[in-house]
């Protein structure tokens, strides 16, 4: 049938290619502000191997030092395994 996929044709690639973010690299880091410790269905597929950081302050209150702390933590303290 025109425009339809068979179940056996669906792969990670065919799924990713149909997302609005196709062609854009998946994020390495997600910073969630406002004290919420959830991602609220935001970029679920793309965040599978991202490092998540949660700040207990609203976005307008985020300062340079907050971002530097996240960058340092990501650069030094994380061992990326990508699902392994």
C-alpha positions in Angstrom: 0.0 0.0 0.0 1.3 3.4 -1.0 2.8 5.4 1.9 2.5 2.6 4.5 5.2 0.6 6.1 5.1 -3.1 6.9 5.9 -3.9 10.5 9.0 -5.8 9.3 10.3 -2.6 7.5 10.3 -0.5 10.7 13.8 -0.1 12.1 15.5 2.5 14.3 16.5 4.3 11.2 13.1 4.4 9.6 11.6 5.6 12.9 14.2 8.3 13.4 13.9 9.5 9.8 10.2 10.3 10.5 10.8 12.5 13.5 10.7 16.3 13.3 14.3 16.2 14.6 15.6 14.0 11.7 19.0 15.1 10.6 19.8 16.7 13.9 22.2 15.0 16.4 20.6 13.6 19.5 21.4 15.8 22.6 24.3 14.8 24.8 22.9 16.7 27.7 19.4 17.7 28.9 19.1 20.3 31.6 15.7 20.4 33.3 15.0 23.4 35.4 12.2 24.3 37.9 12.9 21.5 40.3 11.0 18.9 38.2 12.7 15.5 38.0 11.0 14.2 34.9 11.3 14.8 31.1 7.5 15.1 30.4 7.6 13.2 27.2 10.1 15.7 25.7 12.3 14.1 23.0 11.8 10.6 24.5 13.5 8.8 21.5 16.3 11.3 21.2 17.2 11.4 25.0 17.8 7.6 25.2 21.5 8.1 25.8 21.6 11.7 27.0 22.9 12.7 30.4 20.1 14.4 32.4 20.7 17.2 34.8 18.0 18.6 37.1 18.2 22.1 38.6 16.0 23.2 41.5 15.5 26.7 40.1 13.6 28.3 37.3 15.3 29.0 34.0 15.6 32.8 34.5 17.5 32.1 37.7 20.1 29.8 36.1 23.5 31.4 36.2 26.8 30.9 34.5 28.1 28.9 37.5 25.2 26.5 37.2 26.0 25.8 33.6 29.8 25.5 34.3 29.0 22.9 37.1 27.0 20.8 34.7 29.7 21.0 32.0 32.4 20.0 34.5 30.2 17.1 35.8 29.6 15.9 32.2 33.2 16.3 31.1 34.8 14.7 34.1 32.4 12.6 36.1 30.5 10.7 33.4 31.3 7.5 31.7 29.2 7.2 28.6 28.1 3.6 27.9 25.4 4.2 25.2 23.2 1.3 26.5 26.1 -1.2 27.0 
